[in-house]
Amino acid sequence: MRPHSEPDRLLIADAVRDTARCDLRPGAVAIDRGCIAATGPPVKLQRRFPDAEPCELPGILLMPALVNAHAHLVLSDLGPRPFDGSFTDWLAMVIEQSPREPTAIEAAMKHGIELSQRSGVGWLGDVCPRPEGLGARLVSTLGGVHYLECMGIGALARPRAEALEQAAGELSAAIAPPGEGHLVAGLSPHAPYSAGLAVYRAAGKLARRGRFALCSHVAETPEEIAFTTRGEGPMVDLLKRLDRWDGTIEIPHCHPIDWLEPALAEAPWLLAHCNYIEDHHIALLARHRASVVYCPRASAYFGHPRAGRPAHPYRRLLAAGVNVCLGTDSILCQPPGEPQPLGILPQMRLLFQRDAAPAPLLLAMATTRGLKAMGLDPALATLTPGAPARLMGALFDPADRADALEQVLGDDRAVAWAMDERGQAILR
């Protein structure tokens, strides 16, 4: 973050809110060359910065842009899809229909970036299996992490782990030098049923040596648990169908988090989903400084958690001191007709309306906690002076004296206004 000089724009809204003690009604945000210069009551800032161009935002709660810590932008052109109850059949569909041509990959990435920014997302952790997906991120103003997805199980695990160093170096060279609040390189071993421990350990080693964020899908489904604990079930059938099953695949005979503990101990990881974990796994994640990204709509889409479990353990994770943030997963998992399918506001609303989750907690999970999980400075997603002016606005009723954020979370209207740090209005 850089210091401000004289602001050139003054955003005036009926409410202004972040997680860094800014809670104004009404409020104003002064912008200087794409950075936050100051926040305060409108009259005070108008007197302080008389030359700043005013921009009125009536009926708007103005907040930092939101953070989507887990997405698959490369699938954005496929649109929402129904789920028939078989996770492995769904995975096979994704493998079959994922874009493969460079032009199709680039088009899908651009579409996903546009959908994200138009929903008020300013930072995003995208998992992409192909190097062709990077170009669209490099030319966009969407910050966050670009994770290169890594696979390799059985006989492929060690050669894929050895090849990872070159791929990671190419990714880092393309993104470097990483700017604060912009794009950071990341590595993402896909999941315990598709990446061997050698791949996880290699990714962790590279993260320790260089500036790489780490992410993986872990403990997402009962099928995954059956694979790692007993070496049986639909995941085995899928690997055979994909001609990936051979005698060299070692079954851990334990829960995936227990199996991955050596890798988790080496570097901070962001683990996607964690639908099926026990209390001792929560303690392990807290001990190793791991973060968890919960994708509420995706979990509901797949019917998680099953097997008699009452709810996702995000509240138990938070209570144990684990950093929990929010993601969308792919567009495939979002409800048909959702106007902003890659938005984080719908994820917040689900937890507020279904679970009565506190509004301040949800704002933190949707902003500062997401950046922390991706290894970025959490202050970037606040209205602190010097933070980038990535902002979003949601509609509420100023005549209603109820809390503005709670009004927004209890509503169903789409994000109404968004701006990137270049000062360009994405939504008006």
C-alpha positions in Angstrom: 0.0 0.0 0.0 1.3 3.5 -0.8 0.7 6.8 1.0 -1.9 9.1 -0.5 -1.6 12.7 -1.7 -4.5 14.9 -2.7 -7.7 13.0 -3.5 -9.3 13.4 -6.9 -12.6 11.7 -6.2 -15.0 11.6 -3.2 -17.5 8.7 -3.1 -20.5 9.6 -0.9 -22.8 6.8 0.1 -25.6 6.3 2.6 -23.5 3.8 4.5 -19.8 2.8 4.5 -18.5 -0.3 6.1 -15.4 -2.5 6.4 -13.8 -4.8 9.0 -11.2 -2.2 10.1 -13.5 -0.1 12.4 -15.1 1.9 9.6 -18.8 2.0 10.1 -20.4 5.2 8.8 -24.0 6.2 8.0 -23.8 8.2 5.8 -20.2 8.1 4.9 -17.6 9.1 2.3 -14.4 7.6 0.9 -11.8 9.8 -0.7 -9.8 8.3 -3.6 -6.4 9.3 -4.7 -4.9 7.7 -7.8 -6.6 4.4 -7.2 -6.0 4.2 -3.5 -8.0 5.0 -0.4 -7.0 8.4 1.0 -9.5 8.8 3.8 -12.9 7.8 5.1 -15.3 9.9 7.3 -18.5 11.8 7.4 -19.4 13.4 4.0 -19.4 17.0 5.2 -16.0 16.6 7.0 -14.3 15.1 3.9 -15.9 17.7 1.5 -14.4 20.4 3.6 -11.1 18.7 3.9 -10.9 17.9 0.1 -12.9 20.7 -1.7 -11.3 19.9 -5.1 -12.2 16.2 -5.1 -14.9 15.3 -7.6 -18.0 14.1 -5.7 -19.8 10.9 -6.7 -23.1 10.3 -5.1 -24.2 6.7 -4.4 -27.7 7.0 -2.9 -29.2 3.9 -1.2 -25.8 2.2 -1.3 -23.8 0.4 1.4 -20.2 1.0 0.2 -17.6 -1.7 1.1 -14.3 -3.1 0.0 -14.5 -5.4 -3.0 -15.1 -9.0 -1.8 -12.7 -11.9 -1.9 -13.5 -15.2 -3.7 -10.8 -17.5 -2.3 -11.7 -20.6 -4.4 -13.0 -20.7 -8.0 -12.5 -22.5 -11.3 -12.8 -19.8 -13.9 -11.9 -22.1 -16.8 -15.3 -23.7 -16.4 -17.2 -20.4 -16.7 -18.6 -21.0 -20.2 -20.2 -24.3 -19.2 -22.9 -22.6 -17.0 -24.8 -24.1 -14.1 -25.3 -27.9 -14.4 -27.6 -30.3 -12.6 -26.2 -32.8 -10.1 -27.6 -36.4 -10.3 -26.1 -37.6 -7.0 -22.9 -39.2 -8.3 -19.8 -37.0 -7.6 -17.6 -39.2 -9.7 -20.0 -39.0 -12.7 -20.0 -35.3 -12.2 -16.2 -35.3 -12.2 -16.1 -37.3 -15.4 -18.4 -34.8 -17.0 -16.1 -31.9 -16.0 -13.1 -33.7 -17.4 -14.9 -34.4 -20.6 -16.3 -30.9 -21.2 -13.6 -28.7 -19.8 -12.1 -26.5 -22.6 -8.9 -27.7 -24.1 -8.1 -25.4 -26.9 -6.1 -22.2 -25.9 -8.7 -19.9 -27.4 -11.6 -21.6 -25.6 -9.6 -21.5 -22.3 -8.9 -17.8 -22.7 -12.5 -17.1 -23.5 -13.8 -19.0 -20.5 -11.2 -17.2 -18.2 -12.2 -13.8 -19.5 -15.9 -14.6 -19.0 -15.3 -15.8 -15.5 -13.3 -12.6 -14.7 -16.0 -10.4 -16.0 -18.7 -12.3 -14.0 -16.6 -12.0 -10.9 -15.9 -8.3 -11.2 -19.5 -7.5 -12.0 -20.5 -9.2 -8.8 -18.2 -7.0 -6.7 -15.3 -9.5 -6.4 -11.9 -7.7 -6.4 -9.6 -10.6 -5.4 -9.9 -14.2 -6.5 -8.1 -17.5 -5.9 -8.5 -19.3 -9.2 -7.4 -23.0 -9.8 -6.5 -23.7 -13.4 -5.0 -26.9 -14.8 -3.6 -25.3 -18.0 -0.9 -22.6 -18.5 -3.1 -21.0 -21.2 -5.4 -19.7 -18.4 -2.9 -17.3 -17.1 -3.0 -14.7 -19.8 -6.5 -13.4 -19.0 -5.5 -12.9 -15.4 -2.4 -11.0 -16.2 -4.3 -8.3 -18.3 -7.2 -7.9 -15.9 -7.4 -5.8 -12.7 -8.7 -8.8 -10.7 -6.2 -9.4 -7.9 -5.5 -12.5 -5.9 -3.8 -15.8 -6.7 -3.5 -17.9 -9.9 -3.1 -21.5 -8.7 -1.6 -24.0 -11.2 -3.4 -27.2 -10.7 -1.1 -30.2 -10.3 -1.9 -33.9 -10.6 -0.1 -37.2 -10.5 -0.9 -40.3 -8.6 0.7 -43.8 -8.4 3.6 -44.2 -11.0 3.0 -40.6 -12.2 3.4 -39.0 -8.7 7.2 -38.7 -8.6 7.8 -37.6 -12.2 5.0 -35.0 -11.9 6.5 -33.8 -8.7 9.9 -33.5 -10.4 8.4 -31.6 -13.3 6.6 -29.2 -11.0 9.7 -27.1 -10.4 10.0 -26.1 -14.0 6.3 -25.4 -14.3 6.3 -23.4 -11.1 9.4 -21.4 -12.3 7.6 -20.5 -15.6 4.5 -19.5 -13.7 6.5 -17.3 -11.3 8.4 -15.7 -14.1 5.2 -14.8 -15.9 3.6 -13.2 -12.9 6.7 -11.6 -11.2 7.2 -9.1 -9.8 4.1 -9.6 -7.7 2.6 -6.3 -6.6 0.6 -5.8 -3.4 -3.0 -6.6 -4.1 -2.3 -7.9 -7.6 -1.6 -11.3 -8.8 0.5 -13.9 -6.9 1.6 -17.4 -8.2 0.1 -20.4 -6.5 0.3 -24.2 -6.7 -2.6 -26.5 -6.2 -2.2 -30.3 -6.0 -5.8 -31.2 -6.9 -6.9 -33.7 -4.3 -5.7 -36.8 -2.4 -7.3 -39.1 -5.0 -5.5 -37.4 -7.9 -2.2 -36.2 -6.5 0.3 -38.3 -4.6 2.1 -37.2 -1.4 5.2 -36.6 -3.5 3.3 -33.9 -5.4 2.1 -32.2 -2.2 5.6 -32.3 -0.7 7.1 -30.9 -3.9 4.6 -28.0 -3.9 5.3 -27.3 -0.2 9.1 -27.3 -0.9 8.6 -24.8 -3.7 6.4 -22.6 -1.5 9.1 -22.4 1.1 11.8 -21.5 -1.4 9.8 -19.0 -3.4 6.6 -16.9 -3.2 3.9 -19.5 -3.9 0.5 -19.8 -2.3 -0.8 -23.3 -1.7 -4.2 -24.8 -2.2 -5.9 -28.2 -2.4 -9.3 -29.8 -2.4 -9.4 -32.0 0.8 -12.0 -34.0 2.7 -14.7 -32.8 0.2 -16.7 -36.0 -0.2 -17.4 -39.4 1.4 -16.0 -40.9 -1.8 -12.6 -39.3 -1.1 -12.7 -40.6 2.5 -13.5 -44.1 1.3 -10.6 -44.0 -1.2 -7.9 -42.8 1.3 -9.1 -45.0 4.3 -10.0 -48.2 2.5 -8.9 -48.0 -1.1 -12.4 -48.7 -2.4 -15.5 -47.0 -3.7 -16.4 -44.8 -6.7 -13.1 -43.0 -6.8 -11.3 -46.3 -7.6 -13.9 -46.9 -10.3 -13.3 -43.4 -11.8 -9.5 -43.9 -11.8 -10.0 -47.2 -13.6 -12.3 -45.6 -16.1 -9.7 -42.9 -16.7 -6.9 -45.6 -17.0 -5.1 -44.1 -14.0 -5.4 -47.1 -11.7 -2.4 -49.3 -11.3 -0.5 -51.4 -8.8 1.7 -48.5 -7.7 -1.1 -46.4 -6.1 -0.5 -46.5 -2.3 -3.6 -46.3 -0.2 -2.9 -44.2 2.9 -5.4 -46.1 5.1 -6.3 -43.0 7.0 -8.2 -39.7 6.7 -6.8 -37.4 4.0 -5.9 -34.7 6.5 -4.0 -37.2 8.6 -2.2 -38.4 5.5 -1.3 -34.8 4.4 0.0 -33.7 7.8 3.6 -33.9 6.7 2.8 -31.5 3.9 0.6 -29.3 6.0 3.5 -28.9 8.5 5.8 -27.5 5.9 3.9 -24.4 4.8 0.6 -22.6 5.2 -2.1 -24.3 3.0 -5.6 -23.2 1.9 -7.8 -26.2 2.0 -11.0 -26.1 -0.1 -14.2 -27.6 1.4 -13.2 -29.8 4.4 -16.8 -31.0 4.6 -15.9 -34.3 6.4 -13.5 -33.7 9.3 -13.4 -34.6 13.0 -12.4 -32.5 16.0 -8.8 -33.7 16.0 -8.5 -32.7 12.4 -9.6 -29.2 13.3 -6.9 -29.1 16.0 -4.3 -30.3 13.5 -5.3 -27.5 11.0 -5.1 -24.9 13.7 -1.7 -26.1 14.8 -0.3 -26.0 11.2 -1.8 -22.5 10.4 -4.0 -23.9 7.6 -6.9 -22.0 6.3 -10.2 -23.4 5.0 -12.3 -22.0 2.2 -16.0 -22.9 2.6 -18.2 -22.7 -0.6 -21.7 -22.7 0.9 -23.7 -23.0 -2.3 -21.4 -25.7 -3.8 -21.7 -27.7 -0.6 -25.5 -27.4 -0.8 -25.5 -28.3 -4.5 -23.7 -31.6 -3.7 -25.8 -32.3 -0.7 -22.9 -32.0 1.8 -22.4 -32.9 4.4 -23.9 -36.4 4.2 -23.4 -39.5 6.3 -25.5 -38.2 9.2 -23.5 -35.0 9.7 -25.7 -32.0 10.6 -23.7 -29.1 9.1 -20.4 -27.9 7.6 -17.9 -27.5 10.5 -17.0 -23.9 9.7 -18.2 -22.7 13.1 -16.2 -25.3 14.9 -13.2 -24.4 12.8 -13.6 -20.7 13.6 -14.0 -21.5 17.3 -10.7 -23.4 17.2 -8.9 -20.4 15.7 -8.7 -21.7 12.1 -9.0 -19.0 9.5 -12.1 -19.6 7.4 -13.1 -17.7 4.3 -15.6 -18.0 1.5 -15.5 -19.2 -2.1 -17.8 -20.1 -4.9 -16.2 -23.1 -6.5 -17.2 -23.3 -10.2 -20.2 -21.8 -12.0 -21.5 -25.4 -12.5 -22.5 -25.5 -8.8 -24.5 -22.3 -8.7 -28.3 -22.1 -8.9 -29.7 -21.6 -12.4 -30.9 -18.0 -12.9 -28.5 -16.5 -10.3 -27.7 -13.1 -11.8 -24.2 -13.1 -10.2 -23.1 -16.7 -10.1 -19.5 -16.1 -9.2 -20.4 -13.6 -6.5 -19.5 -13.9 -2.8 -22.5 -11.9 -1.6 -24.9 -14.8 -2.4 -22.6 -17.1 -0.3 -22.8 -14.6 2.6 -26.5 -14.4 2.3 -27.0 -18.2 2.5 -25.1 -18.3 5.8 -26.9 -15.3 7.2 -30.4 -16.4 6.2 -29.9 -20.2 6.9 -27.5 -20.2 9.9 -28.0 -16.7 11.4 -24.3 -16.2 11.0 -23.3 -12.7 12.4 -23.0 -10.1 9.7 -19.6 -8.8 10.9 -18.2 -12.3 10.8 -19.5 -12.8 7.3 -17.9 -9.6 6.1 -14.5 -10.7 7.5 -14.9 -14.1 5.9 -15.7 -12.4 2.6 -12.8 -9.9 2.8 -9.8 -9.9 5.1 -9.9 -13.6 6.0 -9.9 -14.5 2.3 -6.8 -12.4 1.6 -5.0 -13.9 4.7 -5.9 -17.4 3.4 -4.2 -16.6 0.1 -1.1 -15.2 1.8 -1.9 -11.6 0.9 -2.1 -8.6 3.3 -5.6 -8.6 4.8 -5.5 -4.8 5.0 -5.8 -4.6 1.3 -9.5 -5.5 1.6 -10.3 -2.7 4.0 -10.9 1.1 3.6 -7.6 1.8 5.4 -5.7 4.8 3.8 -3.3 3.4 1.2 -5.4 0.3 0.4 -6.4 -0.1 -3.3 -9.8 1.4 -4.2 -11.4 -1.8 -5.1 -14.9 -1.2 -4.0 -18.4 -2.6 -4.2 -21.8 -1.3 -3.3 -25.1 -3.1 -2.4 -28.6 -1.6 -2.1 -30.3 -1.1 1.3 -33.0 1.2 2.6 -31.5 4.3 4.3 -34.9 5.1 5.9 -34.8 1.8 7.8 -32.6 2.2 10.9 -31.8 -1.5 11.0 -28.1 -2.3 10.4 -27.2 -1.6 6.8 -25.1 -4.8 6.3 -27.8 -6.9 7.9 -30.3 -5.4 5.5 -28.1 -6.3 2.5 -27.6 -9.8 3.7 -31.3 -10.3 4.3 -32.0 -9.1 0.8 -31.7 -10.9 -2.6 -30.7 -8.0 -4.9 -27.5 -8.2 -6.9 -24.5 -6.0 -6.3 -25.4 -2.6 -7.7 -22.1 -0.8 -8.0 -18.4 -1.8 -8.3 -15.1 0.0 -9.1 -11.6 -1.2 -9.7 -8.5 0.5 -8.4 -8.0 2.2 -11.8 -11.1 4.2 -11.0 -13.2 2.4 -13.6 -16.8 1.7 -12.7 -17.5 -1.9 -13.5 -21.2 -1.5 -12.5 -23.1 1.7 -12.3 
